[in-house]
Amino acid sequence: MVTINLDLGCDMIKRADLAVIGDSAEILAALVAKVEQQRGGQRDAA
């Protein structure tokens, strides 16, 4: 389980296989940018 949360002490963070502490909107935007960079700027239709 992967979780993104601002609260380091929340139960979801404690149970996660991978936990990222931060703002989910910012983290997801950065992940999308990295994926697009790897794909050469192309996006899927989905």
mmCIF file of the N, C-alpha and C atoms, coordinates in Angstrom:
data_MODEL
# 
_entry.id   MODEL 
# 
loop_
_atom_site.group_PDB 
_atom_site.id 
_atom_site.type_symbol 
_atom_site.label_atom_id 
_atom_site.label_alt_id 
_atom_site.label_comp_id 
_atom_site.label_asym_id 
_atom_site.label_entity_id 
_atom_site.label_seq_id 
_atom_site.pdbx_PDB_ins_code 
_atom_site.Cartn_x 
_atom_site.Cartn_y 
_atom_site.Cartn_z 
_atom_site.occupancy 
_atom_site.B_iso_or_equiv 
_atom_site.pdbx_formal_charge 
_atom_site.auth_seq_id 
_atom_site.auth_comp_id 
_atom_site.auth_asym_id 
_atom_site.auth_atom_id 
_atom_site.pdbx_PDB_model_num 
ATOM 1   N N  . MET A 1 1  ? 0.842  -1.159 0.000   1.00 0.00 ? 1  MET A N  1 
ATOM 2   C CA . MET A 1 1  ? 0.000  0.000  0.000   1.00 0.00 ? 1  MET A CA 1 
ATOM 3   C C  . MET A 1 1  ? 0.896  1.234  0.000   1.00 0.00 ? 1  MET A C  1 
ATOM 4   N N  . VAL A 1 2  ? 0.555  2.186  -0.826  1.00 0.00 ? 2  VAL A N  1 
ATOM 5   C CA . VAL A 1 2  ? 1.267  3.456  -0.891  1.00 0.00 ? 2  VAL A CA 1 
ATOM 6   C C  . VAL A 1 2  ? 0.313  4.532  -0.387  1.00 0.00 ? 2  VAL A C  1 
ATOM 7   N N  . THR A 1 3  ? 0.814  5.397  0.467   1.00 0.00 ? 3  THR A N  1 
ATOM 8   C CA . THR A 1 3  ? -0.025 6.465  0.995   1.00 0.00 ? 3  THR A CA 1 
ATOM 9   C C  . THR A 1 3  ? 0.707  7.798  0.955   1.00 0.00 ? 3  THR A C  1 
ATOM 10  N N  . ILE A 1 4  ? -0.061 8.867  0.749   1.00 0.00 ? 4  ILE A N  1 
ATOM 11  C CA . ILE A 1 4  ? 0.461  10.233 0.786   1.00 0.00 ? 4  ILE A CA 1 
ATOM 12  C C  . ILE A 1 4  ? -0.382 10.979 1.804   1.00 0.00 ? 4  ILE A C  1 
ATOM 13  N N  . ASN A 1 5  ? 0.277  11.599 2.781   1.00 0.00 ? 5  ASN A N  1 
ATOM 14  C CA . ASN A 1 5  ? -0.456 12.279 3.837   1.00 0.00 ? 5  ASN A CA 1 
ATOM 15  C C  . ASN A 1 5  ? 0.444  13.316 4.472   1.00 0.00 ? 5  ASN A C  1 
ATOM 16  N N  . LEU A 1 6  ? -0.166 14.336 5.040   1.00 0.00 ? 6  LEU A N  1 
ATOM 17  C CA . LEU A 1 6  ? 0.587  15.363 5.755   1.00 0.00 ? 6  LEU A CA 1 
ATOM 18  C C  . LEU A 1 6  ? 0.846  14.982 7.208   1.00 0.00 ? 6  LEU A C  1 
ATOM 19  N N  . ASP A 1 7  ? 0.058  14.060 7.746   1.00 0.00 ? 7  ASP A N  1 
ATOM 20  C CA . ASP A 1 7  ? 0.131  13.679 9.156   1.00 0.00 ? 7  ASP A CA 1 
ATOM 21  C C  . ASP A 1 7  ? 1.027  12.460 9.331   1.00 0.00 ? 7  ASP A C  1 
ATOM 22  N N  . LEU A 1 8  ? 2.212  12.671 9.851   1.00 0.00 ? 8  LEU A N  1 
ATOM 23  C CA . LEU A 1 8  ? 3.180  11.600 10.040  1.00 0.00 ? 8  LEU A CA 1 
ATOM 24  C C  . LEU A 1 8  ? 2.676  10.521 10.986  1.00 0.00 ? 8  LEU A C  1 
ATOM 25  N N  . GLY A 1 9  ? 1.807  10.861 11.917  1.00 0.00 ? 9  GLY A N  1 
ATOM 26  C CA . GLY A 1 9  ? 1.344  9.913  12.915  1.00 0.00 ? 9  GLY A CA 1 
ATOM 27  C C  . GLY A 1 9  ? 0.055  9.192  12.581  1.00 0.00 ? 9  GLY A C  1 
ATOM 28  N N  . CYS A 1 10 ? -0.511 9.400  11.414  1.00 0.00 ? 10 CYS A N  1 
ATOM 29  C CA . CYS A 1 10 ? -1.793 8.762  11.102  1.00 0.00 ? 10 CYS A CA 1 
ATOM 30  C C  . CYS A 1 10 ? -1.621 7.253  10.880  1.00 0.00 ? 10 CYS A C  1 
ATOM 31  N N  . ASP A 1 11 ? -2.679 6.504  11.152  1.00 0.00 ? 11 ASP A N  1 
ATOM 32  C CA . ASP A 1 11 ? -2.633 5.043  11.032  1.00 0.00 ? 11 ASP A CA 1 
ATOM 33  C C  . ASP A 1 11 ? -2.291 4.583  9.622   1.00 0.00 ? 11 ASP A C  1 
ATOM 34  N N  . MET A 1 12 ? -2.780 5.291  8.624   1.00 0.00 ? 12 MET A N  1 
ATOM 35  C CA . MET A 1 12 ? -2.531 4.914  7.239   1.00 0.00 ? 12 MET A CA 1 
ATOM 36  C C  . MET A 1 12 ? -1.022 4.930  6.945   1.00 0.00 ? 12 MET A C  1 
ATOM 37  N N  . ILE A 1 13 ? -0.316 5.921  7.463   1.00 0.00 ? 13 ILE A N  1 
ATOM 38  C CA . ILE A 1 13 ? 1.137  6.017  7.272   1.00 0.00 ? 13 ILE A CA 1 
ATOM 39  C C  . ILE A 1 13 ? 1.836  4.841  7.943   1.00 0.00 ? 13 ILE A C  1 
ATOM 40  N N  . LYS A 1 14 ? 1.384  4.496  9.132   1.00 0.00 ? 14 LYS A N  1 
ATOM 41  C CA . LYS A 1 14 ? 2.011  3.414  9.886   1.00 0.00 ? 14 LYS A CA 1 
ATOM 42  C C  . LYS A 1 14 ? 1.859  2.064  9.200   1.00 0.00 ? 14 LYS A C  1 
ATOM 43  N N  . ARG A 1 15 ? 0.773  1.863  8.474   1.00 0.00 ? 15 ARG A N  1 
ATOM 44  C CA . ARG A 1 15 ? 0.496  0.574  7.823   1.00 0.00 ? 15 ARG A CA 1 
ATOM 45  C C  . ARG A 1 15 ? 1.006  0.482  6.395   1.00 0.00 ? 15 ARG A C  1 
ATOM 46  N N  . ALA A 1 16 ? 1.415  1.580  5.833   1.00 0.00 ? 16 ALA A N  1 
ATOM 47  C CA . ALA A 1 16 ? 1.794  1.620  4.415   1.00 0.00 ? 16 ALA A CA 1 
ATOM 48  C C  . ALA A 1 16 ? 3.116  0.908  4.157   1.00 0.00 ? 16 ALA A C  1 
ATOM 49  N N  . ASP A 1 17 ? 3.221  0.315  2.965   1.00 0.00 ? 17 ASP A N  1 
ATOM 50  C CA . ASP A 1 17 ? 4.490  -0.232 2.499   1.00 0.00 ? 17 ASP A CA 1 
ATOM 51  C C  . ASP A 1 17 ? 5.419  0.903  2.062   1.00 0.00 ? 17 ASP A C  1 
ATOM 52  N N  . LEU A 1 18 ? 4.827  1.960  1.507   1.00 0.00 ? 18 LEU A N  1 
ATOM 53  C CA . LEU A 1 18 ? 5.568  3.148  1.098   1.00 0.00 ? 18 LEU A CA 1 
ATOM 54  C C  . LEU A 1 18 ? 4.754  4.355  1.527   1.00 0.00 ? 18 LEU A C  1 
ATOM 55  N N  . ALA A 1 19 ? 5.339  5.221  2.325   1.00 0.00 ? 19 ALA A N  1 
ATOM 56  C CA . ALA A 1 19 ? 4.645  6.413  2.805   1.00 0.00 ? 19 ALA A CA 1 
ATOM 57  C C  . ALA A 1 19 ? 5.390  7.655  2.347   1.00 0.00 ? 19 ALA A C  1 
ATOM 58  N N  . VAL A 1 20 ? 4.640  8.625  1.857   1.00 0.00 ? 20 VAL A N  1 
ATOM 59  C CA . VAL A 1 20 ? 5.202  9.903  1.444   1.00 0.00 ? 20 VAL A CA 1 
ATOM 60  C C  . VAL A 1 20 ? 4.520  10.974 2.286   1.00 0.00 ? 20 VAL A C  1 
ATOM 61  N N  . ILE A 1 21 ? 5.311  11.777 2.974   1.00 0.00 ? 21 ILE A N  1 
ATOM 62  C CA . ILE A 1 21 ? 4.765  12.844 3.799   1.00 0.00 ? 21 ILE A CA 1 
ATOM 63  C C  . ILE A 1 21 ? 4.797  14.126 2.984   1.00 0.00 ? 21 ILE A C  1 
ATOM 64  N N  . GLY A 1 22 ? 3.612  14.669 2.703   1.00 0.00 ? 22 GLY A N  1 
ATOM 65  C CA . GLY A 1 22 ? 3.534  15.899 1.926   1.00 0.00 ? 22 GLY A CA 1 
ATOM 66  C C  . GLY A 1 22 ? 2.133  16.118 1.405   1.00 0.00 ? 22 GLY A C  1 
ATOM 67  N N  . ASP A 1 23 ? 1.966  17.183 0.647   1.00 0.00 ? 23 ASP A N  1 
ATOM 68  C CA . ASP A 1 23 ? 0.683  17.538 0.049   1.00 0.00 ? 23 ASP A CA 1 
ATOM 69  C C  . ASP A 1 23 ? 0.423  16.656 -1.164  1.00 0.00 ? 23 ASP A C  1 
ATOM 70  N N  . SER A 1 24 ? -0.678 15.934 -1.158  1.00 0.00 ? 24 SER A N  1 
ATOM 71  C CA . SER A 1 24 ? -0.951 14.966 -2.222  1.00 0.00 ? 24 SER A CA 1 
ATOM 72  C C  . SER A 1 24 ? -1.044 15.612 -3.603  1.00 0.00 ? 24 SER A C  1 
ATOM 73  N N  . ALA A 1 25 ? -1.640 16.795 -3.699  1.00 0.00 ? 25 ALA A N  1 
ATOM 74  C CA . ALA A 1 25 ? -1.772 17.445 -5.006  1.00 0.00 ? 25 ALA A CA 1 
ATOM 75  C C  . ALA A 1 25 ? -0.399 17.781 -5.590  1.00 0.00 ? 25 ALA A C  1 
ATOM 76  N N  . GLU A 1 26 ? 0.505  18.282 -4.757  1.00 0.00 ? 26 GLU A N  1 
ATOM 77  C CA . GLU A 1 26 ? 1.842  18.625 -5.224  1.00 0.00 ? 26 GLU A CA 1 
ATOM 78  C C  . GLU A 1 26 ? 2.635  17.372 -5.605  1.00 0.00 ? 26 GLU A C  1 
ATOM 79  N N  . ILE A 1 27 ? 2.524  16.341 -4.794  1.00 0.00 ? 27 ILE A N  1 
ATOM 80  C CA . ILE A 1 27 ? 3.266  15.109 -5.057  1.00 0.00 ? 27 ILE A CA 1 
ATOM 81  C C  . ILE A 1 27 ? 2.764  14.435 -6.315  1.00 0.00 ? 27 ILE A C  1 
ATOM 82  N N  . LEU A 1 28 ? 1.452  14.347 -6.484  1.00 0.00 ? 28 LEU A N  1 
ATOM 83  C CA . LEU A 1 28 ? 0.902  13.716 -7.681  1.00 0.00 ? 28 LEU A CA 1 
ATOM 84  C C  . LEU A 1 28 ? 1.243  14.509 -8.939  1.00 0.00 ? 28 LEU A C  1 
ATOM 85  N N  . ALA A 1 29 ? 1.224  15.838 -8.847  1.00 0.00 ? 29 ALA A N  1 
ATOM 86  C CA . ALA A 1 29 ? 1.603  16.667 -10.000 1.00 0.00 ? 29 ALA A CA 1 
ATOM 87  C C  . ALA A 1 29 ? 3.055  16.412 -10.384 1.00 0.00 ? 29 ALA A C  1 
ATOM 88  N N  . ALA A 1 30 ? 3.933  16.282 -9.391  1.00 0.00 ? 30 ALA A N  1 
ATOM 89  C CA . ALA A 1 30 ? 5.346  16.001 -9.672  1.00 0.00 ? 30 ALA A CA 1 
ATOM 90  C C  . ALA A 1 30 ? 5.512  14.623 -10.290 1.00 0.00 ? 30 ALA A C  1 
ATOM 91  N N  . LEU A 1 31 ? 4.754  13.627 -9.809  1.00 0.00 ? 31 LEU A N  1 
ATOM 92  C CA . LEU A 1 31 ? 4.829  12.286 -10.380 1.00 0.00 ? 31 LEU A CA 1 
ATOM 93  C C  . LEU A 1 31 ? 4.348  12.267 -11.829 1.00 0.00 ? 31 LEU A C  1 
ATOM 94  N N  . VAL A 1 32 ? 3.257  12.967 -12.105 1.00 0.00 ? 32 VAL A N  1 
ATOM 95  C CA . VAL A 1 32 ? 2.736  13.041 -13.469 1.00 0.00 ? 32 VAL A CA 1 
ATOM 96  C C  . VAL A 1 32 ? 3.768  13.704 -14.380 1.00 0.00 ? 32 VAL A C  1 
ATOM 97  N N  . ALA A 1 33 ? 4.395  14.770 -13.910 1.00 0.00 ? 33 ALA A N  1 
ATOM 98  C CA . ALA A 1 33 ? 5.417  15.454 -14.706 1.00 0.00 ? 33 ALA A CA 1 
ATOM 99  C C  . ALA A 1 33 ? 6.584  14.527 -15.020 1.00 0.00 ? 33 ALA A C  1 
ATOM 100 N N  . LYS A 1 34 ? 7.008  13.730 -14.045 1.00 0.00 ? 34 LYS A N  1 
ATOM 101 C CA . LYS A 1 34 ? 8.113  12.783 -14.273 1.00 0.00 ? 34 LYS A CA 1 
ATOM 102 C C  . LYS A 1 34 ? 7.736  11.722 -15.292 1.00 0.00 ? 34 LYS A C  1 
ATOM 103 N N  . VAL A 1 35 ? 6.516  11.200 -15.187 1.00 0.00 ? 35 VAL A N  1 
ATOM 104 C CA . VAL A 1 35 ? 6.064  10.181 -16.142 1.00 0.00 ? 35 VAL A CA 1 
ATOM 105 C C  . VAL A 1 35 ? 6.004  10.776 -17.544 1.00 0.00 ? 35 VAL A C  1 
ATOM 106 N N  . GLU A 1 36 ? 5.463  11.985 -17.665 1.00 0.00 ? 36 GLU A N  1 
ATOM 107 C CA . GLU A 1 36 ? 5.396  12.634 -18.974 1.00 0.00 ? 36 GLU A CA 1 
ATOM 108 C C  . GLU A 1 36 ? 6.792  12.889 -19.534 1.00 0.00 ? 36 GLU A C  1 
ATOM 109 N N  . GLN A 1 37 ? 7.724  13.263 -18.673 1.00 0.00 ? 37 GLN A N  1 
ATOM 110 C CA . GLN A 1 37 ? 9.096  13.471 -19.109 1.00 0.00 ? 37 GLN A CA 1 
ATOM 111 C C  . GLN A 1 37 ? 9.693  12.184 -19.647 1.00 0.00 ? 37 GLN A C  1 
ATOM 112 N N  . GLN A 1 38 ? 9.458  11.085 -18.980 1.00 0.00 ? 38 GLN A N  1 
ATOM 113 C CA . GLN A 1 38 ? 9.968  9.781  -19.401 1.00 0.00 ? 38 GLN A CA 1 
ATOM 114 C C  . GLN A 1 38 ? 9.339  9.333  -20.711 1.00 0.00 ? 38 GLN A C  1 
ATOM 115 N N  . ARG A 1 39 ? 8.098  9.708  -20.928 1.00 0.00 ? 39 ARG A N  1 
ATOM 116 C CA . ARG A 1 39 ? 7.381  9.324  -22.151 1.00 0.00 ? 39 ARG A CA 1 
ATOM 117 C C  . ARG A 1 39 ? 7.632  10.304 -23.282 1.00 0.00 ? 39 ARG A C  1 
ATOM 118 N N  . GLY A 1 40 ? 8.427  11.289 -23.081 1.00 0.00 ? 40 GLY A N  1 
ATOM 119 C CA . GLY A 1 40 ? 8.689  12.268 -24.123 1.00 0.00 ? 40 GLY A CA 1 
ATOM 120 C C  . GLY A 1 40 ? 7.570  13.278 -24.282 1.00 0.00 ? 40 GLY A C  1 
ATOM 121 N N  . GLY A 1 41 ? 6.847  13.554 -23.216 1.00 0.00 ? 41 GLY A N  1 
ATOM 122 C CA . GLY A 1 41 ? 5.780  14.548 -23.247 1.00 0.00 ? 41 GLY A CA 1 
ATOM 123 C C  . GLY A 1 41 ? 4.447  14.022 -23.720 1.00 0.00 ? 41 GLY A C  1 
ATOM 124 N N  . GLN A 1 42 ? 4.360  12.753 -24.070 1.00 0.00 ? 42 GLN A N  1 
ATOM 125 C CA . GLN A 1 42 ? 3.098  12.191 -24.552 1.00 0.00 ? 42 GLN A CA 1 
ATOM 126 C C  . GLN A 1 42 ? 2.235  11.760 -23.382 1.00 0.00 ? 42 GLN A C  1 
ATOM 127 N N  . ARG A 1 43 ? 0.924  11.936 -23.512 1.00 0.00 ? 43 ARG A N  1 
ATOM 128 C CA . ARG A 1 43 ? -0.021 11.519 -22.486 1.00 0.00 ? 43 ARG A CA 1 
ATOM 129 C C  . ARG A 1 43 ? -0.955 10.460 -23.063 1.00 0.00 ? 43 ARG A C  1 
ATOM 130 N N  . ASP A 1 44 ? -1.406 9.568  -22.187 1.00 0.00 ? 44 ASP A N  1 
ATOM 131 C CA . ASP A 1 44 ? -2.422 8.597  -22.591 1.00 0.00 ? 44 ASP A CA 1 
ATOM 132 C C  . ASP A 1 44 ? -3.760 9.281  -22.680 1.00 0.00 ? 44 ASP A C  1 
ATOM 133 N N  . ALA A 1 45 ? -4.672 8.694  -23.471 1.00 0.00 ? 45 ALA A N  1 
ATOM 134 C CA . ALA A 1 45 ? -6.014 9.256  -23.628 1.00 0.00 ? 45 ALA A CA 1 
ATOM 135 C C  . ALA A 1 45 ? -6.837 9.083  -22.359 1.00 0.00 ? 45 ALA A C  1 
ATOM 136 N N  . ALA A 1 46 ? -6.450 8.165  -21.503 1.00 0.00 ? 46 ALA A N  1 
ATOM 137 C CA . ALA A 1 46 ? -7.247 7.881  -20.298 1.00 0.00 ? 46 ALA A CA 1 
ATOM 138 C C  . ALA A 1 46 ? -7.138 8.921  -19.287 1.00 0.00 ? 46 ALA A C  1 
# 
